[in-house]
Structure formats: structure tokens, C-alpha cells
Amino acid sequence: MRERLTERMTEQLRDERGDVPGWVLITLMTAGLVIVIWGLAGPALSGVFDQAIGRVLGF
């Protein structure tokens, strides 16, 4: 009985590969969203930053 349990556990561990394609998809989608948001908000954020620096420096 112990051998059978050990054999089943070993089999399950070998079959456990995880959900690699799912994680790859999530990573790529997240990177895509960051690129799109950065592309849309980048100029606005740059303007806000320049304006804040200008106020601090007194321009």
C-alpha cells in the first residue's frame, strides 16, 4: 500500500507542469497594457512634470 501511494504521488508530481501558457499570456497582456497606457498618458504626464518643475524653479 505504501509503495502504491508513493508511486501515485511521484506520478502526480511529474505531471504537474503548471499553467505556463497562461502566465505567458498574462505577462504579454500586461506589457501591452503598459505600453498603450504609457503611449496615451506619457505626453500628459510629461507636461505635468515640466509644469511642476517650472513652478519649483520659479519659471
WOSULQUI-V25846 format. One record per residue. RES is the residue in one small letter. SS is DSSP state (H for helix, E for strand, L for the rest). Layout:
RES:SS  RES:SS
This chain:
m:L  r:H  e:H  r:H  l:H  t:H  e:H  r:H  m:H  t:H  e:H  q:H  l:H  r:H  d:H  e:L  r:L  g:L  d:L  v:H  p:H  g:H  w:H  v:H  l:H  i:H  t:H  l:H  m:H  t:H  a:H  g:H  l:H  v:H  i:H  v:H  i:H  w:H  g:H  l:H  a:H  g:H  p:H  a:H  l:H  s:H  g:H  v:H  f:H  d:H  q:H  a:H  i:H  g:H  r:H  v:H  l:H  g:L  f:L
